[in-house]
Amino acid sequence: MKLIVNGESREAQAETLAALLAELDYDGNWLATAVNGEVVPRAARPACRLSDGDRIEILSPMKGG
């Protein structure tokens, strides 16, 4: 399916947000996620189903200043 991830168009096979994170090699407990502008807590990611055209934001903390 076609998704918009962090503003970029991507093709993905994942059907859930948790599967998408694994498919895109995102790892860690510090990620923040949102689907179509709605925050998705870590515990809800396995149940968060994705649909063609969804907008996903994935944020992780960065060091520096």
N, CA, C and O atoms as a printed pandas DataFrame, in Angstrom:
     atom_number atom_name residue_name chain_id  residue_number  x_coord  y_coord  z_coord
0              1         N          MET        A               1    0.842   -1.176    0.000
1              2        CA          MET        A               1    0.000    0.000    0.000
2              3         C          MET        A               1    0.883    1.233    0.000
3              4         O          MET        A               1    2.055    1.169    0.369
4              5         N          LYS        A               2    0.326    2.336   -0.407
5              6        CA          LYS        A               2    1.062    3.593   -0.451
6              7         C          LYS        A               2    0.740    4.395    0.809
7              8         O          LYS        A               2   -0.425    4.626    1.135
8              9         N          LEU        A               3    1.807    4.821    1.517
9             10        CA          LEU        A               3    1.688    5.599    2.738
10            11         C          LEU        A               3    2.549    6.850    2.620
11            12         O          LEU        A               3    3.466    6.904    1.800
12            13         N          ILE        A               4    2.257    7.833    3.423
13            14        CA          ILE        A               4    3.106    9.009    3.541
14            15         C          ILE        A               4    3.766    8.911    4.918
15            16         O          ILE        A               4    3.100    9.039    5.945
16            17         N          VAL        A               5    5.083    8.683    4.926
17            18        CA          VAL        A               5    5.830    8.518    6.173
18            19         C          VAL        A               5    6.778    9.699    6.318
19            20         O          VAL        A               5    7.669    9.906    5.495
20            21         N          ASN        A               6    6.569   10.467    7.380
21            22        CA          ASN        A               6    7.383   11.666    7.632
22            23         C          ASN        A               6    7.468   12.549    6.389
23            24         O          ASN        A               6    8.529   13.083    6.066
24            25         N          GLY        A               7    6.345   12.694    5.699
25            26        CA          GLY        A               7    6.257   13.584    4.553
26            27         C          GLY        A               7    6.710   13.001    3.229
27            28         O          GLY        A               7    6.651   13.678    2.203
28            29         N          GLU        A               8    7.168   11.733    3.234
29            30        CA          GLU        A               8    7.636   11.095    2.000
30            31         C          GLU        A               8    6.721    9.948    1.608
31            32         O          GLU        A               8    6.299    9.168    2.462
32            33         N          SER        A               9    6.415    9.842    0.334
33            34        CA          SER        A               9    5.599    8.750   -0.166
34            35         C          SER        A               9    6.406    7.453   -0.132
35            36         O          SER        A               9    7.554    7.414   -0.573
36            37         N          ARG        A              10    5.791    6.392    0.398
37            38        CA          ARG        A              10    6.462    5.093    0.498
38            39         C          ARG        A              10    5.484    3.976    0.194
39            40         O          ARG        A              10    4.289    4.080    0.472
40            41         N          GLU        A              11    6.004    2.921   -0.374
41            42        CA          GLU        A              11    5.240    1.683   -0.541
42            43         C          GLU        A              11    5.583    0.780    0.635
43            44         O          GLU        A              11    6.752    0.662    1.002
44            45         N          ALA        A              12    4.584    0.145    1.228
45            46        CA          ALA        A              12    4.815   -0.727    2.373
46            47         C          ALA        A              12    3.889   -1.933    2.302
47            48         O          ALA        A              12    2.802   -1.870    1.727
48            49         N          GLN        A              13    4.337   -3.022    2.893
49            50        CA          GLN        A              13    3.534   -4.237    2.981
50            51         C          GLN        A              13    2.813   -4.340    4.320
51            52         O          GLN        A              13    1.851   -5.095    4.452
52            53         N          ALA        A              14    3.274   -3.586    5.311
53            54        CA          ALA        A              14    2.752   -3.664    6.676
54            55         C          ALA        A              14    1.271   -3.306    6.735
55            56         O          ALA        A              14    0.797   -2.417    6.027
56            57         N          GLU        A              15    0.556   -4.020    7.595
57            58        CA          GLU        A              15   -0.868   -3.744    7.783
58            59         C          GLU        A              15   -1.153   -3.032    9.095
59            60         O          GLU        A              15   -2.248   -2.507    9.296
60            61         N          THR        A              16   -0.150   -3.011   10.006
61            62        CA          THR        A              16   -0.308   -2.312   11.280
62            63         C          THR        A              16    0.863   -1.362   11.479
63            64         O          THR        A              16    1.890   -1.470   10.809
64            65         N          LEU        A              17    0.693   -0.434   12.406
65            66        CA          LEU        A              17    1.767    0.512   12.687
66            67         C          LEU        A              17    2.988   -0.204   13.242
67            68         O          LEU        A              17    4.112    0.137   12.873
68            69         N          ALA        A              18    2.804   -1.181   14.112
69            70        CA          ALA        A              18    3.935   -1.929   14.664
70            71         C          ALA        A              18    4.700   -2.647   13.548
71            72         O          ALA        A              18    5.931   -2.651   13.544
72            73         N          ALA        A              19    3.986   -3.241   12.621
73            74        CA          ALA        A              19    4.631   -3.936   11.505
74            75         C          ALA        A              19    5.366   -2.947   10.600
75            76         O          ALA        A              19    6.432   -3.268   10.077
76            77         N          LEU        A              20    4.813   -1.759   10.412
77            78        CA          LEU        A              20    5.481   -0.742    9.602
78            79         C          LEU        A              20    6.797   -0.316   10.241
79            80         O          LEU        A              20    7.809   -0.184    9.552
80            81         N          LEU        A              21    6.789   -0.101   11.547
81            82        CA          LEU        A              21    8.023    0.280   12.236
82            83         C          LEU        A              21    9.097   -0.790   12.056
83            84         O          LEU        A              21   10.265   -0.468   11.839
84            85         N          ALA        A              22    8.708   -2.049   12.146
85            86        CA          ALA        A              22    9.659   -3.140   11.936
86            87         C          ALA        A              22   10.135   -3.162   10.484
87            88         O          ALA        A              22   11.326   -3.336   10.226
88            89         N          GLU        A              23    9.224   -2.987    9.545
89            90        CA          GLU        A              23    9.569   -3.002    8.123
90            91         C          GLU        A              23   10.556   -1.885    7.775
91            92         O          GLU        A              23   11.430   -2.063    6.926
92            93         N          LEU        A              24   10.411   -0.742    8.432
93            94        CA          LEU        A              24   11.276    0.401    8.150
94            95         C          LEU        A              24   12.497    0.450    9.074
95            96         O          LEU        A              24   13.254    1.421    9.048
96            97         N          ASP        A              25   12.692   -0.583    9.884
97            98        CA          ASP        A              25   13.841   -0.707   10.795
98            99         C          ASP        A              25   13.885    0.375   11.870
99           100         O          ASP        A              25   14.969    0.806   12.264
100          101         N          TYR        A              26   12.744    0.812   12.341
101          102        CA          TYR        A              26   12.702    1.708   13.496
102          103         C          TYR        A              26   12.690    0.840   14.739
103          104         O          TYR        A              26   11.953   -0.143   14.812
104          105         N          ASP        A              27   13.508    1.206   15.717
105          106        CA          ASP        A              27   13.615    0.413   16.925
106          107         C          ASP        A              27   13.745    1.352   18.116
107          108         O          ASP        A              27   14.247    2.467   17.975
108          109         N          GLY        A              28   13.310    0.924   19.248
109          110        CA          GLY        A              28   13.498    1.697   20.465
110          111         C          GLY        A              28   12.196    2.048   21.143
111          112         O          GLY        A              28   11.138    2.119   20.518
112          113         N          ASN        A              29   12.303    2.265   22.438
113          114        CA          ASN        A              29   11.135    2.608   23.242
114          115         C          ASN        A              29   10.859    4.098   23.253
115          116         O          ASN        A              29    9.854    4.538   23.811
116          117         N          TRP        A              30   11.729    4.873   22.650
117          118        CA          TRP        A              30   11.615    6.323   22.710
118          119         C          TRP        A              30   10.922    6.922   21.490
119          120         O          TRP        A              30   10.898    8.144   21.345
120          121         N          LEU        A              31   10.372    6.117   20.633
121          122        CA          LEU        A              31    9.701    6.635   19.444
122          123         C          LEU        A              31    8.338    7.230   19.802
123          124         O          LEU        A              31    7.640    6.740   20.689
124          125         N          ALA        A              32    7.989    8.272   19.106
125          126        CA          ALA        A              32    6.637    8.829   19.179
126          127         C          ALA        A              32    6.010    8.641   17.804
127          128         O          ALA        A              32    6.656    8.893   16.787
128          129         N          THR        A              33    4.761    8.203   17.768
129          130        CA          THR        A              33    4.115    7.928   16.487
130          131         C          THR        A              33    2.734    8.575   16.419
131          132         O          THR        A              33    2.049    8.751   17.427
132          133         N          ALA        A              34    2.357    8.918   15.195
133          134        CA          ALA        A              34    1.017    9.455   14.944
134          135         C          ALA        A              34    0.560    8.963   13.577
135          136         O          ALA        A              34    1.364    8.824   12.656
136          137         N          VAL        A              35   -0.727    8.702   13.456
137          138        CA          VAL        A              35   -1.335    8.304   12.190
138          139         C          VAL        A              35   -2.453    9.302   11.903
139          140         O          VAL        A              35   -3.378    9.468   12.698
140          141         N          ASN        A              36   -2.348    9.954   10.764
141          142        CA          ASN        A              36   -3.335   10.961   10.362
142          143         C          ASN        A              36   -3.569   12.011   11.444
143          144         O          ASN        A              36   -4.699   12.439   11.679
144          145         N          GLY        A              37   -2.472   12.420   12.102
145          146        CA          GLY        A              37   -2.549   13.476   13.096
146          147         C          GLY        A              37   -2.947   13.041   14.491
147          148         O          GLY        A              37   -2.992   13.870   15.400
148          149         N          GLU        A              38   -3.237   11.764   14.686
149          150        CA          GLU        A              38   -3.627   11.248   16.000
150          151         C          GLU        A              38   -2.467   10.465   16.601
151          152         O          GLU        A              38   -1.951    9.536   15.980
152          153         N          VAL        A              39   -2.057   10.842   17.814
153          154        CA          VAL        A              39   -0.965   10.138   18.495
154          155         C          VAL        A              39   -1.369    8.691   18.748
155          156         O          VAL        A              39   -2.492    8.405   19.162
156          157         N          VAL        A              40   -0.425    7.783   18.487
157          158        CA          VAL        A              40   -0.652    6.358   18.737
158          159         C          VAL        A              40    0.361    5.903   19.781
159          160         O          VAL        A              40    1.552    5.819   19.482
160          161         N          PRO        A              41   -0.091    5.604   21.011
161          162        CA          PRO        A              41    0.824    5.134   22.045
162          163         C          PRO        A              41    1.456    3.786   21.665
163          164         O          PRO        A              41    0.892    3.020   20.884
164          165         N          ARG        A              42    2.624    3.519   22.228
165          166        CA          ARG        A              42    3.360    2.289   21.909
166          167         C          ARG        A              42    2.490    1.037   22.082
167          168         O          ARG        A              42    2.518    0.146   21.233
168          169         N          ALA        A              43    1.735    0.965   23.151
169          170        CA          ALA        A              43    0.911   -0.220   23.416
170          171         C          ALA        A              43   -0.186   -0.420   22.366
171          172         O          ALA        A              43   -0.662   -1.541   22.185
172          173         N          ALA        A              44   -0.589    0.635   21.679
173          174        CA          ALA        A              44   -1.666    0.552   20.687
174          175         C          ALA        A              44   -1.161    0.272   19.280
175          176         O          ALA        A              44   -1.968    0.018   18.386
176          177         N          ARG        A              45    0.136    0.311   19.058
177          178        CA          ARG        A              45    0.673    0.144   17.699
178          179         C          ARG        A              45    0.346   -1.197   17.050
179          180         O          ARG        A              45    0.044   -1.217   15.857
180          181         N          PRO        A              46    0.388   -2.324   17.775
181          182        CA          PRO        A              46    0.052   -3.598   17.119
182          183         C          PRO        A              46   -1.389   -3.662   16.613
183          184         O          PRO        A              46   -1.676   -4.374   15.651
184          185         N          ALA        A              47   -2.287   -2.929   17.248
185          186        CA          ALA        A              47   -3.703   -2.950   16.860
186          187         C          ALA        A              47   -4.063   -1.817   15.901
187          188         O          ALA        A              47   -5.183   -1.779   15.392
188          189         N          CYS        A              48   -3.140   -0.900   15.648
189          190        CA          CYS        A              48   -3.412    0.251   14.787
190          191         C          CYS        A              48   -3.285   -0.158   13.319
191          192         O          CYS        A              48   -2.178   -0.256   12.791
192          193         N          ARG        A              49   -4.412   -0.394   12.671
193          194        CA          ARG        A              49   -4.434   -0.821   11.274
194          195         C          ARG        A              49   -4.180    0.365   10.357
195          196         O          ARG        A              49   -4.670    1.470   10.592
196          197         N          LEU        A              50   -3.411    0.116    9.318
197          198        CA          LEU        A              50   -3.099    1.152    8.339
198          199         C          LEU        A              50   -3.936    0.977    7.087
199          200         O          LEU        A              50   -4.318   -0.138    6.732
200          201         N          SER        A              51   -4.217    2.085    6.423
201          202        CA          SER        A              51   -4.970    2.077    5.166
202          203         C          SER        A              51   -4.190    2.847    4.111
203          204         O          SER        A              51   -3.382    3.717    4.434
204          205         N          ASP        A              52   -4.436    2.525    2.867
205          206        CA          ASP        A              52   -3.784    3.203    1.755
206          207         C          ASP        A              52   -3.987    4.718    1.893
207          208         O          ASP        A              52   -5.107    5.191    2.088
208          209         N          GLY        A              53   -2.888    5.461    1.789
209          210        CA          GLY        A              53   -2.954    6.913    1.859
210          211         C          GLY        A              53   -2.779    7.503    3.244
211          212         O          GLY        A              53   -2.747    8.725    3.391
212          213         N          ASP        A              54   -2.663    6.655    4.276
213          214        CA          ASP        A              54   -2.468    7.175    5.630
214          215         C          ASP        A              54   -1.186    7.990    5.715
215          216         O          ASP        A              54   -0.216    7.734    5.002
216          217         N          ARG        A              55   -1.205    8.989    6.614
217          218        CA          ARG        A              55   -0.034    9.826    6.893
218          219         C          ARG        A              55    0.518    9.412    8.253
219          220         O          ARG        A              55   -0.169    9.527    9.268
220          221         N          ILE        A              56    1.753    8.933    8.270
221          222        CA          ILE        A              56    2.384    8.459    9.491
222          223         C          ILE        A              56    3.556    9.366    9.835
223          224         O          ILE        A              56    4.380    9.685    8.978
224          225         N          GLU        A              57    3.623    9.775   11.092
225          226        CA          GLU        A              57    4.762   10.536   11.586
226          227         C          GLU        A              57    5.474    9.676   12.616
227          228         O          GLU        A              57    4.844    9.129   13.521
228          229         N          ILE        A              58    6.795    9.557   12.474
229          230        CA          ILE        A              58    7.617    8.796   13.397
230          231         C          ILE        A              58    8.721    9.723   13.870
231          232         O          ILE        A              58    9.523   10.207   13.071
232          233         N          LEU        A              59    8.761    9.968   15.176
233          234        CA          LEU        A              59    9.741   10.889   15.748
234          235         C          LEU        A              59   10.599   10.158   16.768
235          236         O          LEU        A              59   10.103    9.342   17.545
236          237         N          SER        A              60   11.876   10.458   16.757
237          238        CA          SER        A              60   12.779    9.906   17.766
238          239         C          SER        A              60   13.667   11.020   18.286
239          240         O          SER        A              60   13.990   11.947   17.543
240          241         N          PRO        A              61   14.075   10.946   19.563
241          242        CA          PRO        A              61   14.927   12.000   20.113
242          243         C          PRO        A              61   16.307   11.972   19.467
243          244         O          PRO        A              61   16.796   10.926   19.040
244          245         N          MET        A              62   16.914   13.142   19.411
245          246        CA          MET        A              62   18.262   13.264   18.842
246          247         C          MET        A              62   19.152   13.973   19.844
247          248         O          MET        A              62   18.696   14.846   20.582
248          249         N          LYS        A              63   20.400   13.604   19.870
249          250        CA          LYS        A              63   21.387   14.298   20.705
250          251         C          LYS        A              63   21.891   15.525   19.960
251          252         O          LYS        A              63   21.845   15.595   18.732
252          253         N          GLY        A              64   22.364   16.472   20.721
253          254        CA          GLY        A              64   22.926   17.650   20.093
254          255         C          GLY        A              64   22.190   18.901   20.533
255          256         O          GLY        A              64   21.308   18.856   21.390
256          257         N          GLY        A              65   22.560   19.990   19.944
257          258        CA          GLY        A              65   21.870   21.194   20.363
258          259         C          GLY        A              65   22.133   22.348   19.519
259          260         O          GLY        A              65   21.605   23.431   19.772
